[in-house]
């Protein structure tokens, strides 16, 4: 039995690669290997994470293919899988046919701006943003832009320039989303809440506000705040789950409240009913003197916050 070459043990490989190293089709059909895609194999037992699936898909696709759309965003680090069919999205200028059901090929008429990200060819952040506009809701797209900017992968100006100078599918929706990109959000859920407040008609909050007491001593950095009303909203996401972090968060919020602030804490399960979030915040703002109109979320806007979108 021919040993498996070391360079093929930890990644998917093509039939041509295997044959060049002495492995036959018959050997590849044995128990030591699995077929990932047509003409693409891996050692049985290889853990297939996103990187391995992408490398396998690229081997099954035209030679100039690059990871694109929501799959590219996931490889950059943000997986907004809500509404996804689970397919791997690739872009190419070639006209070859790929019949793999898990691979979605997008054919491009013009050159594709790409970069190498951890050994995988991926569309540029700007192109990825515009491509995602063909697949995402407005809220998801704003969250994607916020995240790309926060991660220093691009800037709002670069995204805007790209949208202004390209005539691509999705560019109109991308331009609309940029109108809602505000101060840096530290997580997609913060973008979610910010968009909910904006579309629901509540007063615009200050994002990531550093709060100080009367002596100028720093108290906290709040996610959203109405300083004139002394009301703050904080999103307590999964990264806060550690016990030590939770204790610090509790102490900080209690200290804020001792200084006259009212703090509303949102957790993941609250996001399932966006209208209830608006009502909670509206009641608290009114308790502190707000007299504006009641929040209102249209049917179409409410659909943007459907469960599973994030």
Backbone bond lengths (Angstrom), bond angles and torsions (degrees), N, CA, C in turn:
res aa  C-N    CA-C-N  psi(-1)  N-CA   C-N-CA  omega(-1)  CA-C   N-CA-C  phi
1 X - - - 1.470 - - 1.530 109.45 -
2 X 1.332 116.24 126.56 1.457 120.91 -178.22 1.529 109.72 -71.98
3 X 1.341 118.58 129.37 1.466 119.74 178.70 1.522 111.21 -67.13
4 X 1.332 115.48 154.14 1.464 120.69 178.22 1.524 108.30 -77.01
5 X 1.324 118.94 125.12 1.464 120.79 178.66 1.526 110.95 -56.91
6 X 1.333 118.74 139.26 1.471 121.38 -177.52 1.522 113.38 -54.92
7 X 1.333 117.11 -36.56 1.465 119.77 -176.02 1.529 112.99 -71.65
8 X 1.330 117.94 -8.02 1.466 121.04 178.68 1.522 112.99 -107.95
9 X 1.315 117.04 2.31 1.461 119.73 -173.37 1.527 113.97 -81.07
10 X 1.312 117.65 -22.93 1.470 119.78 -169.51 1.520 113.35 -120.24
11 X 1.318 117.11 14.80 1.465 120.44 179.25 1.524 108.97 -156.93
12 X 1.334 117.17 159.51 1.466 119.24 172.75 1.531 110.05 -65.89
13 X 1.314 116.26 158.58 1.461 120.26 -179.85 1.527 109.02 -148.91
14 X 1.330 114.88 159.42 1.461 120.16 -178.10 1.522 110.87 -86.95
15 X 1.314 114.60 163.51 1.464 120.51 175.56 1.525 110.20 -58.60
16 X 1.336 116.29 -41.41 1.466 119.86 -179.33 1.526 111.19 -62.44
17 X 1.343 117.10 -41.72 1.466 120.03 177.66 1.523 110.68 -60.93
18 X 1.323 115.81 -44.58 1.465 120.16 -177.87 1.528 110.92 -63.50
19 X 1.326 116.13 -45.20 1.463 119.58 -178.66 1.522 111.44 -66.07
20 X 1.338 116.85 -35.00 1.462 120.00 178.52 1.524 111.55 -65.06
21 X 1.339 116.43 -21.09 1.466 121.02 179.93 1.531 111.70 -104.97
22 X 1.315 116.10 14.88 1.456 120.16 171.92 1.508 116.61 93.72
23 X 1.340 118.06 1.64 1.464 120.64 178.93 1.528 109.51 -87.09
24 X 1.308 116.60 132.96 1.461 121.27 -178.88 1.526 111.05 -94.43
25 X 1.334 115.06 165.75 1.465 119.67 174.87 1.534 110.62 -58.18
26 X 1.315 115.58 -38.40 1.466 119.01 179.93 1.524 110.64 -63.11
27 X 1.335 116.58 -42.52 1.468 119.86 178.74 1.525 110.79 -62.97
28 X 1.336 116.27 -40.87 1.468 120.15 -179.08 1.523 111.70 -66.90
29 X 1.319 117.28 -22.47 1.461 120.54 177.36 1.513 113.42 -84.03
30 X 1.334 117.25 -1.13 1.452 121.23 -179.96 1.516 113.16 -83.03
31 X 1.329 115.31 -178.34 1.469 121.46 -173.91 1.522 112.84 -70.77
32 X 1.324 118.12 -15.73 1.467 119.54 -178.02 1.523 112.59 -74.51
33 X 1.328 117.61 -15.99 1.461 121.07 -172.67 1.529 110.94 -129.99
34 X 1.324 115.20 158.73 1.464 121.69 171.93 1.526 108.05 -126.78
35 X 1.318 115.33 146.63 1.466 119.58 175.15 1.520 108.31 -89.35
36 X 1.313 116.65 120.22 1.469 121.51 -178.87 1.525 109.85 -85.78
37 X 1.321 115.86 -54.46 1.456 123.28 173.28 1.528 107.69 -133.62
38 X 1.311 116.24 175.16 1.465 119.61 177.43 1.531 109.33 -60.23
39 X 1.329 116.37 119.39 1.456 120.71 179.59 1.512 114.44 79.25
40 X 1.336 117.85 8.88 1.469 122.46 -179.39 1.526 108.41 -129.20
41 X 1.317 116.42 131.57 1.462 121.89 -174.58 1.528 110.38 -131.55
42 X 1.327 114.32 167.07 1.463 121.25 174.02 1.522 107.97 -149.56
43 X 1.307 114.88 158.13 1.459 120.23 176.19 1.525 108.69 -66.05
44 X 1.312 117.68 134.01 1.468 120.67 178.10 1.527 109.24 -57.96
45 X 1.322 116.08 133.92 1.458 120.08 -179.13 1.509 113.62 94.79
46 X 1.342 118.06 -8.29 1.460 120.01 177.10 1.526 109.18 -64.95
47 X 1.321 117.02 128.86 1.460 121.06 176.81 1.523 109.06 -70.43
48 X 1.330 116.03 122.12 1.463 120.90 -177.05 1.520 110.12 -99.09
49 X 1.334 115.43 86.73 1.452 120.51 172.01 1.517 109.89 -83.67
50 X 1.341 116.79 -174.31 1.463 119.82 -178.24 1.524 111.30 -59.27
51 X 1.332 117.78 -41.04 1.464 120.26 -179.88 1.531 110.85 -58.30
52 X 1.329 116.98 -46.61 1.462 120.59 -178.03 1.528 111.59 -65.33
53 X 1.319 116.75 -39.67 1.462 119.41 177.65 1.524 111.08 -64.64
54 X 1.333 116.80 -39.42 1.466 119.63 179.33 1.520 111.23 -66.17
55 X 1.325 116.59 -44.76 1.463 119.64 179.01 1.526 110.72 -61.32
56 X 1.330 116.29 -39.66 1.464 119.98 178.47 1.525 111.07 -65.97
57 X 1.332 116.57 -43.68 1.467 120.15 -179.73 1.521 111.24 -62.67
58 X 1.324 116.77 -39.91 1.467 120.25 179.47 1.526 111.16 -65.02
59 X 1.315 117.40 -33.73 1.466 120.33 176.76 1.528 111.54 -68.34
60 X 1.330 116.73 -29.02 1.466 121.08 -179.47 1.520 112.48 -87.06
61 X 1.325 117.60 -8.18 1.458 123.06 -174.16 1.532 110.51 -104.50
62 X 1.331 117.73 172.88 1.465 120.31 174.92 1.523 111.63 -56.16
63 X 1.323 115.85 154.87 1.468 120.83 -170.99 1.519 113.73 -64.90
64 X 1.343 118.14 -22.90 1.464 120.03 -178.62 1.525 112.41 -95.09
65 X 1.326 117.78 7.43 1.466 120.91 -173.86 1.523 111.85 -65.58
66 X 1.332 114.78 148.49 1.463 122.20 174.99 1.521 108.45 -135.09
67 X 1.300 116.67 148.98 1.463 121.76 177.16 1.525 108.58 -66.36
68 X 1.321 117.62 136.28 1.463 120.39 -173.41 1.525 111.26 -144.89
69 X 1.332 113.96 179.79 1.456 122.71 176.27 1.536 111.69 55.42
70 X 1.341 117.30 -144.31 1.464 120.39 -174.84 1.527 111.28 -65.32
71 X 1.342 117.59 -24.60 1.464 119.58 177.52 1.517 110.71 -69.08
72 X 1.329 117.13 -38.16 1.466 120.42 176.24 1.520 110.30 -64.17
73 X 1.334 116.66 -42.83 1.462 119.80 178.56 1.523 110.43 -60.54
74 X 1.325 116.94 -40.69 1.467 120.42 178.22 1.525 110.76 -63.44
75 X 1.341 117.72 -38.66 1.461 119.78 179.73 1.526 111.18 -70.67
76 X 1.330 117.21 -32.18 1.466 119.42 172.73 1.524 110.53 -64.72
77 X 1.350 116.82 -29.14 1.460 119.06 176.14 1.507 116.05 136.97
78 X 1.338 118.37 -2.45 1.463 120.78 -178.62 1.524 109.54 -119.23
79 X 1.311 116.09 111.12 1.458 121.59 -178.84 1.520 109.22 -103.07
80 X 1.328 116.42 98.98 1.462 121.44 173.62 1.523 106.63 -99.89
81 X 1.305 115.47 81.33 1.464 120.46 -169.92 1.517 113.65 -85.73
82 X 1.335 118.17 -6.00 1.453 119.29 179.90 1.519 111.46 -58.76
83 X 1.311 117.14 128.96 1.454 121.94 -179.74 1.512 114.02 82.67
84 X 1.320 117.66 1.51 1.463 121.04 -178.30 1.521 110.79 -81.98
85 X 1.341 115.35 148.41 1.462 119.83 175.45 1.521 111.69 -92.73
86 X 1.327 117.16 4.74 1.454 121.33 176.28 1.509 115.03 83.75
87 X 1.344 117.99 2.15 1.454 119.43 -178.66 1.529 111.62 -80.42
88 X 1.321 114.88 155.51 1.459 122.38 176.36 1.523 107.94 -92.22
89 X 1.330 116.48 124.41 1.460 121.07 -174.74 1.522 110.62 -98.73
90 X 1.334 115.27 127.34 1.457 122.44 178.49 1.520 108.80 -129.54
91 X 1.338 116.47 150.32 1.461 121.61 176.35 1.517 109.89 -119.80
92 X 1.335 115.83 144.71 1.461 121.70 -179.09 1.522 109.51 -151.93
93 X 1.333 116.14 158.04 1.461 120.79 173.49 1.527 111.10 -96.46
94 X 1.301 116.76 -8.34 1.461 119.96 -178.56 1.531 111.03 -82.15
95 X 1.314 114.82 164.88 1.457 120.64 -176.28 1.525 112.21 -108.25
96 X 1.329 115.98 21.27 1.462 120.00 -179.23 1.530 110.46 -70.11
97 X 1.318 115.58 156.78 1.466 122.06 -179.07 1.523 109.45 -99.97
98 X 1.333 116.03 133.23 1.464 121.22 174.09 1.526 107.16 -121.50
99 X 1.324 116.45 114.69 1.467 120.80 -174.82 1.526 112.92 -97.07
100 X 1.303 117.01 11.66 1.465 119.49 179.19 1.530 109.62 -74.55
101 X 1.332 118.78 122.37 1.468 120.11 -176.61 1.522 114.09 -64.36
102 X 1.331 117.81 -22.88 1.459 118.63 -178.41 1.531 112.38 -88.71
103 X 1.320 117.67 -3.84 1.462 121.27 -179.57 1.524 108.94 -112.22
104 X 1.322 116.50 130.13 1.471 122.07 176.04 1.522 107.76 -112.05
105 X 1.335 116.01 114.85 1.458 121.36 -179.26 1.528 109.48 -94.89
106 X 1.326 116.85 129.23 1.462 123.03 174.56 1.529 107.39 -109.26
107 X 1.322 117.07 121.15 1.460 120.34 -178.55 1.520 110.45 -93.73
108 X 1.315 116.32 132.83 1.457 123.01 -175.08 1.523 110.45 -113.71
109 X 1.319 115.79 142.95 1.459 120.12 178.70 1.519 111.96 -83.94
110 X 1.319 116.05 -27.63 1.461 120.10 -174.79 1.529 110.15 -119.09
111 X 1.316 115.20 174.94 1.466 120.45 -177.78 1.525 110.41 -60.66
112 X 1.309 115.59 150.13 1.463 122.52 -178.09 1.523 108.41 -111.54
113 X 1.331 116.67 122.17 1.469 119.95 178.08 1.522 108.65 -76.31
114 X 1.329 115.98 121.34 1.462 120.87 -176.33 1.520 110.36 -131.35
115 X 1.315 114.24 169.02 1.460 121.20 172.26 1.526 108.19 -149.08
116 X 1.319 114.99 159.46 1.462 120.31 177.15 1.524 108.61 -89.23
117 X 1.317 116.31 120.84 1.465 121.81 179.15 1.524 107.94 -120.52
118 X 1.304 115.96 104.70 1.464 122.42 -179.66 1.530 111.61 53.00
119 X 1.329 115.11 44.73 1.452 120.38 175.16 1.510 115.82 83.20
120 X 1.335 117.78 8.47 1.463 121.98 -179.17 1.529 109.13 -123.33
121 X 1.345 119.22 128.05 1.468 120.45 176.10 1.527 110.68 -71.80
122 X 1.323 115.80 124.59 1.462 121.96 -173.87 1.524 108.41 -133.93
123 X 1.315 117.08 145.51 1.458 119.55 174.24 1.528 109.90 -61.81
124 X 1.323 115.96 151.45 1.460 120.85 -178.34 1.524 110.20 -60.19
125 X 1.337 118.46 158.51 1.468 119.37 178.39 1.525 112.69 -55.86
126 X 1.332 116.61 -37.86 1.463 119.53 -178.75 1.530 110.97 -67.25
127 X 1.333 116.28 -45.58 1.469 119.22 178.57 1.529 110.47 -66.83
128 X 1.314 117.03 -38.33 1.464 120.52 178.03 1.523 110.83 -59.58
129 X 1.328 116.48 -42.54 1.468 121.37 179.53 1.525 110.73 -59.93
130 X 1.328 116.84 -47.32 1.467 120.06 -179.55 1.527 110.78 -66.78
131 X 1.319 117.40 -42.22 1.467 119.64 177.84 1.527 111.50 -60.71
132 X 1.328 116.65 -39.64 1.470 120.17 179.81 1.523 111.64 -64.65
133 X 1.332 116.89 -23.50 1.459 119.99 179.24 1.522 111.80 -64.56
134 X 1.324 117.56 -18.90 1.469 120.63 176.48 1.521 111.92 -83.91
135 X 1.329 117.56 -6.84 1.466 121.58 -175.12 1.521 113.34 -124.46
136 X 1.324 117.75 -21.13 1.460 122.01 -171.78 1.522 111.58 -102.58
137 X 1.326 115.01 157.01 1.456 120.72 166.93 1.526 108.86 -75.54
138 X 1.324 115.95 169.60 1.461 120.53 178.19 1.523 110.96 -56.96
139 X 1.321 117.19 -44.44 1.463 120.76 -177.20 1.525 110.76 -65.95
140 X 1.324 117.44 -43.80 1.463 120.19 177.18 1.522 111.18 -61.16
141 X 1.326 116.39 -39.75 1.462 120.14 -177.38 1.523 111.19 -68.27
142 X 1.328 116.90 -39.48 1.469 119.94 175.58 1.525 110.07 -62.89
143 X 1.328 116.55 -42.64 1.467 119.95 177.83 1.524 110.84 -60.78
144 X 1.332 117.00 -39.73 1.466 120.49 178.78 1.523 110.98 -63.80
145 X 1.331 117.15 -45.00 1.465 120.43 179.19 1.524 110.96 -63.76
146 X 1.332 116.40 -45.61 1.470 119.92 177.77 1.525 110.78 -55.87
147 X 1.325 115.93 -44.32 1.467 120.12 -176.60 1.523 111.34 -68.15
148 X 1.319 117.84 -44.83 1.465 120.74 179.19 1.523 111.06 -59.38
149 X 1.325 115.74 -39.17 1.469 120.02 179.35 1.523 110.37 -70.57
150 X 1.329 116.67 -44.36 1.462 120.30 -179.06 1.523 111.39 -62.46
151 X 1.325 116.90 -33.47 1.466 121.18 179.68 1.526 112.46 -81.84
152 X 1.318 117.29 2.58 1.472 123.00 179.64 1.532 112.00 63.04
153 X 1.315 116.55 26.55 1.461 120.21 176.40 1.522 111.63 -83.47
154 X 1.318 116.47 -20.79 1.451 122.47 176.43 1.518 107.83 -161.06
155 X 1.319 116.92 -174.97 1.464 121.98 175.51 1.523 108.40 -130.55
156 X 1.316 115.41 164.77 1.463 118.35 177.16 1.518 110.35 -62.35
157 X 1.326 116.88 -39.41 1.468 119.77 179.67 1.526 111.38 -62.65
158 X 1.331 117.22 -41.16 1.465 119.52 179.87 1.526 110.82 -66.77
159 X 1.330 116.28 -40.12 1.461 119.14 176.65 1.526 110.85 -62.96
160 X 1.330 116.46 -43.40 1.466 120.35 -179.13 1.523 111.08 -64.40
161 X 1.329 116.94 -43.90 1.465 120.34 179.17 1.519 110.89 -62.22
162 X 1.313 116.32 -42.49 1.468 120.38 179.26 1.530 110.22 -61.01
163 X 1.327 116.48 -44.47 1.462 120.25 -179.22 1.528 111.98 -66.44
164 X 1.322 116.52 -33.59 1.466 120.54 -178.63 1.523 112.87 -75.03
165 X 1.316 117.00 -23.23 1.467 120.34 -172.76 1.526 113.15 -110.35
166 X 1.318 117.88 7.33 1.458 121.19 -179.69 1.525 110.43 -122.50
167 X 1.308 114.91 147.53 1.466 121.47 175.06 1.528 106.96 -118.59
168 X 1.310 114.87 82.27 1.458 122.02 -173.54 1.524 110.14 -126.01
169 X 1.314 116.19 157.04 1.459 119.63 171.21 1.525 108.82 -58.27
170 X 1.319 116.23 131.12 1.459 120.26 177.92 1.504 114.61 95.99
171 X 1.331 118.43 -11.07 1.463 118.64 -172.22 1.531 111.57 -68.54
172 X 1.331 118.26 -33.21 1.467 120.06 179.21 1.526 110.54 -65.72
173 X 1.328 116.97 -44.29 1.467 120.38 177.45 1.521 111.02 -65.18
174 X 1.329 116.85 -36.35 1.465 120.33 178.33 1.520 110.79 -64.06
175 X 1.325 116.99 -40.59 1.472 120.10 177.87 1.522 110.93 -62.22
176 X 1.340 116.60 -41.95 1.470 119.57 178.65 1.527 110.74 -62.61
177 X 1.315 116.32 -40.86 1.467 119.60 -179.79 1.519 111.24 -63.03
178 X 1.326 117.02 -36.99 1.467 119.77 -178.94 1.520 111.76 -63.48
179 X 1.331 117.65 -24.67 1.468 119.98 176.66 1.523 111.58 -63.99
180 X 1.333 117.18 -20.89 1.465 121.41 -177.66 1.527 113.09 -104.01
181 X 1.313 117.16 -1.93 1.463 119.62 179.22 1.516 107.88 -75.42
182 X 1.334 115.63 118.77 1.447 120.18 -175.56 1.504 112.29 -115.58
183 X 1.329 116.06 -147.83 1.467 119.73 175.95 1.518 109.81 -56.83
184 X 1.294 116.06 154.56 1.460 120.52 -174.36 1.526 111.68 -55.77
185 X 1.317 114.88 124.87 1.457 120.46 170.35 1.516 108.23 -91.99
186 X 1.316 115.75 140.02 1.461 119.35 -176.35 1.518 113.18 -88.48
187 X 1.324 117.03 -6.43 1.463 120.23 177.44 1.521 108.17 -157.22
188 X 1.345 117.85 157.11 1.462 120.03 176.46 1.523 112.93 -57.87
189 X 1.334 117.29 -33.61 1.457 119.02 -179.46 1.528 111.58 -68.70
190 X 1.319 117.62 -30.86 1.462 119.04 174.35 1.525 109.82 -66.32
191 X 1.330 116.84 -37.66 1.467 120.07 174.82 1.525 110.04 -62.96
192 X 1.326 116.14 -41.83 1.464 122.57 178.34 1.531 109.96 -56.34
193 X 1.327 116.55 -49.85 1.465 120.35 -177.34 1.522 110.38 -66.85
194 X 1.327 117.08 -41.38 1.466 119.80 179.97 1.525 111.00 -60.71
195 X 1.344 117.06 -42.08 1.458 120.45 178.71 1.527 111.28 -68.13
196 X 1.320 116.62 -35.86 1.462 120.00 177.81 1.522 110.32 -62.27
197 X 1.314 117.11 -44.29 1.462 120.75 179.26 1.525 110.89 -63.39
198 X 1.332 116.40 -41.01 1.464 120.36 -177.95 1.527 111.34 -67.86
199 X 1.324 117.26 -48.72 1.457 120.51 -177.75 1.520 111.87 -72.73
200 X 1.340 116.79 -25.25 1.458 120.25 178.81 1.512 114.03 -80.22
201 X 1.322 117.45 -9.18 1.457 120.54 175.08 1.513 115.67 85.90
202 X 1.327 118.59 13.92 1.465 120.25 176.10 1.526 109.91 -78.43
203 X 1.331 117.46 159.19 1.466 119.66 178.68 1.522 111.00 -55.70
204 X 1.311 116.04 144.67 1.463 120.79 -178.12 1.527 109.29 -69.11
205 X 1.335 118.04 123.96 1.467 120.09 178.72 1.520 111.40 -84.89
206 X 1.315 115.06 166.04 1.465 121.37 169.45 1.523 106.66 -88.67
207 X 1.316 116.95 128.01 1.464 120.74 -178.34 1.521 110.84 -91.85
208 X 1.321 115.33 140.93 1.469 122.40 176.00 1.536 111.46 52.55
209 X 1.320 114.57 52.20 1.466 120.69 -178.09 1.523 111.06 -84.52
210 X 1.314 116.56 128.43 1.463 121.37 170.90 1.526 108.54 -79.95
211 X 1.325 116.20 120.73 1.460 121.64 -178.05 1.525 109.10 -101.95
212 X 1.333 116.56 131.33 1.466 122.54 178.19 1.521 109.09 -122.63
213 X 1.327 116.66 154.72 1.458 119.45 176.24 1.522 109.39 -84.23
214 X 1.334 116.07 -175.13 1.465 120.34 -175.65 1.516 113.03 -64.10
215 X 1.349 116.60 -20.72 1.473 120.38 178.78 1.521 112.27 -91.41
216 X 1.360 115.57 1.25 1.454 119.11 -179.79 1.507 113.98 86.24
217 X 1.337 117.13 8.68 1.466 121.03 179.93 1.526 109.43 -80.73
218 X 1.318 116.14 131.68 1.462 121.69 -178.59 1.527 110.43 -65.17
219 X 1.336 115.69 130.55 1.458 121.37 178.46 1.523 112.14 -104.45
220 X 1.328 116.08 -47.57 1.464 119.47 -175.88 1.517 109.74 -172.50
221 X 1.324 114.87 162.38 1.463 121.85 168.39 1.520 106.44 -109.22
222 X 1.319 116.82 113.58 1.461 121.43 -176.49 1.527 110.36 -92.66
223 X 1.333 115.99 150.05 1.464 119.99 178.03 1.525 111.10 -66.64
224 X 1.333 115.77 -47.99 1.464 121.64 179.25 1.526 107.49 -139.53
225 X 1.317 116.27 140.09 1.467 118.49 -178.02 1.524 110.86 -149.55
226 X 1.320 114.20 148.42 1.455 123.09 169.74 1.527 104.86 -116.64
227 X 1.325 118.00 85.98 1.471 120.50 -170.50 1.525 113.63 -61.20
228 X 1.340 117.83 -31.55 1.461 119.18 -179.83 1.522 111.62 -69.60
229 X 1.345 116.73 -21.02 1.464 121.42 176.98 1.524 112.32 -104.38
230 X 1.339 116.09 -8.46 1.463 122.68 -178.76 1.537 111.07 57.89
231 X 1.323 114.07 47.76 1.462 122.24 175.81 1.526 107.96 -122.97
232 X 1.320 115.95 136.64 1.465 120.83 179.14 1.523 109.81 -132.94
233 X 1.330 115.77 150.79 1.462 122.88 174.68 1.515 107.89 -123.05
234 X 1.325 115.86 133.86 1.461 120.45 177.24 1.516 109.30 -127.25
235 X 1.325 114.91 137.10 1.462 120.42 175.19 1.517 108.36 -96.25
236 X 1.322 115.79 119.47 1.463 121.88 -179.15 1.522 107.92 -100.06
237 X 1.329 116.21 89.50 1.455 121.49 -175.22 1.508 112.84 -87.11
238 X 1.339 115.20 -173.43 1.466 120.92 -175.32 1.517 112.03 -63.19
239 X 1.331 117.24 -28.75 1.465 118.71 -178.86 1.521 112.09 -69.53
240 X 1.348 117.10 -8.90 1.460 120.94 177.85 1.532 112.31 -93.01
241 X 1.307 118.70 5.37 1.459 119.78 -168.06 1.521 114.51 -72.44
242 X 1.313 119.05 -18.47 1.451 120.31 179.16 1.520 111.33 -61.18
243 X 1.334 116.58 140.49 1.460 121.07 -175.53 1.521 111.53 -59.78
244 X 1.327 116.83 -43.51 1.466 119.72 -178.65 1.525 110.79 -62.58
245 X 1.345 116.47 -42.44 1.459 120.06 179.12 1.521 110.53 -65.19
246 X 1.322 116.98 -38.66 1.461 119.48 -179.79 1.529 111.37 -64.38
247 X 1.307 116.51 -38.66 1.468 119.73 178.32 1.523 109.91 -64.09
248 X 1.332 116.67 -43.82 1.468 119.63 178.53 1.523 110.96 -61.94
249 X 1.342 116.46 -42.28 1.461 120.12 179.13 1.525 110.96 -62.42
250 X 1.330 116.34 -42.93 1.464 120.05 -179.65 1.524 110.56 -62.54
251 X 1.331 116.78 -46.49 1.463 120.45 -178.83 1.525 110.86 -62.42
252 X 1.335 115.14 -40.81 1.467 118.82 -178.74 1.528 110.66 -65.50
253 X 1.317 117.20 -41.34 1.459 120.06 -179.36 1.523 111.28 -68.35
254 X 1.328 116.26 -39.90 1.463 118.81 178.07 1.524 110.80 -63.35
255 X 1.331 116.45 -37.51 1.466 119.18 178.66 1.525 110.09 -67.57
256 X 1.333 116.95 -40.75 1.462 119.73 176.17 1.527 110.69 -58.11
257 X 1.326 116.14 -44.91 1.458 119.68 -178.75 1.521 111.58 -66.90
258 X 1.333 116.97 -31.40 1.469 119.62 177.01 1.522 111.50 -67.59
259 X 1.345 116.27 -19.93 1.455 121.23 178.59 1.527 112.35 -96.84
260 X 1.337 115.86 14.57 1.456 119.77 174.70 1.512 115.93 94.81
261 X 1.334 117.23 5.03 1.453 120.42 178.38 1.529 110.25 -90.86
262 X 1.336 115.41 150.06 1.457 121.82 172.75 1.527 107.36 -111.48
263 X 1.334 116.31 124.93 1.466 121.13 -173.78 1.526 110.01 -114.91
264 X 1.324 116.09 125.49 1.462 122.89 174.61 1.523 107.72 -102.68
265 X 1.315 116.42 126.85 1.464 121.04 -179.44 1.527 109.05 -107.03
266 X 1.327 115.73 125.94 1.459 121.76 176.66 1.523 109.55 -107.49
267 X 1.324 115.78 136.97 1.466 121.23 175.87 1.530 108.17 -120.73
268 X 1.321 115.89 172.84 1.464 120.34 -173.34 1.524 113.01 -53.52
269 X 1.318 117.12 -43.14 1.468 118.81 -174.75 1.532 111.57 -66.60
270 X 1.344 117.73 -25.30 1.464 120.18 177.89 1.522 111.47 -63.50
271 X 1.328 116.65 -29.95 1.454 120.80 -174.52 1.524 112.52 -71.36
272 X 1.329 116.67 -9.06 1.464 119.49 178.76 1.525 111.89 -72.88
273 X 1.331 116.92 -21.98 1.471 120.83 -179.48 1.533 107.51 -127.85
274 X 1.331 117.97 81.06 1.465 121.18 -174.77 1.523 113.86 -58.42
275 X 1.331 117.48 -35.15 1.466 119.57 -178.90 1.524 110.57 -61.73
276 X 1.320 117.79 -36.86 1.464 120.60 178.52 1.527 110.99 -64.83
277 X 1.326 117.43 -35.39 1.467 120.20 176.57 1.519 109.82 -61.73
278 X 1.328 116.38 -46.42 1.466 119.85 179.64 1.525 110.96 -60.00
279 X 1.316 117.44 -42.28 1.467 120.68 -179.07 1.523 111.06 -65.66
280 X 1.322 117.12 -41.93 1.474 120.49 179.20 1.523 110.82 -60.69
281 X 1.314 115.36 -47.48 1.466 119.01 -177.84 1.521 110.36 -67.66
282 X 1.327 117.03 -41.01 1.466 120.20 179.57 1.524 110.85 -60.49
283 X 1.343 117.37 -44.12 1.472 120.15 179.10 1.521 110.96 -60.60
284 X 1.320 116.36 -43.44 1.465 119.36 -178.23 1.525 111.01 -66.96
285 X 1.336 117.06 -40.23 1.465 119.91 177.91 1.526 110.47 -62.96
286 X 1.324 117.41 -40.25 1.466 120.44 -179.90 1.528 110.86 -68.69
287 X 1.322 116.53 -34.78 1.464 119.47 175.75 1.522 111.37 -60.54
288 X 1.332 115.73 -25.18 1.464 120.58 -177.89 1.524 112.69 -106.14
289 X 1.339 117.04 16.02 1.457 119.35 170.64 1.512 116.82 109.97
290 X 1.317 118.86 -0.59 1.466 120.33 179.44 1.523 109.80 -70.52
291 X 1.337 117.05 135.81 1.467 121.32 -177.39 1.528 112.70 -126.63
292 X 1.310 117.84 13.90 1.460 121.03 -177.65 1.513 112.88 -74.53
293 X 1.342 116.56 -179.10 1.470 120.59 -179.73 1.520 111.88 -65.50
294 X 1.320 115.02 156.25 1.467 120.14 178.91 1.528 109.97 -69.14
295 X 1.317 117.53 150.17 1.469 119.91 178.96 1.524 111.06 -66.15
296 X 1.306 115.02 149.54 1.461 120.01 179.83 1.522 108.52 -146.49
297 X 1.318 115.96 128.73 1.457 121.49 179.64 1.524 108.05 -117.80
298 X 1.330 116.88 118.52 1.458 119.77 179.81 1.530 110.13 -67.27
299 X 1.318 114.98 163.83 1.468 119.68 179.45 1.524 110.48 -59.65
300 X 1.334 116.69 -43.60 1.468 120.15 -179.11 1.519 111.34 -65.50
301 X 1.339 116.59 -40.88 1.465 119.02 179.27 1.527 111.04 -68.15
302 X 1.325 116.75 -38.56 1.467 119.44 179.10 1.526 110.90 -60.57
303 X 1.334 116.89 -33.71 1.468 120.49 -179.88 1.524 112.04 -64.54
304 X 1.340 117.03 -23.76 1.467 120.70 179.14 1.523 111.85 -68.26
305 X 1.323 116.31 -19.12 1.465 121.04 -177.07 1.530 111.56 -109.91
306 X 1.320 116.51 24.07 1.463 120.76 -178.02 1.523 110.51 -60.47
307 X 1.337 117.73 144.83 1.471 120.54 177.71 1.526 111.09 -54.66
308 X 1.325 115.17 139.86 1.456 120.06 179.55 1.509 114.25 93.35
309 X 1.347 117.32 -3.34 1.464 119.52 -179.75 1.518 111.54 -71.73
310 X 1.358 115.92 -19.44 1.467 119.66 -178.33 1.521 108.81 -128.57
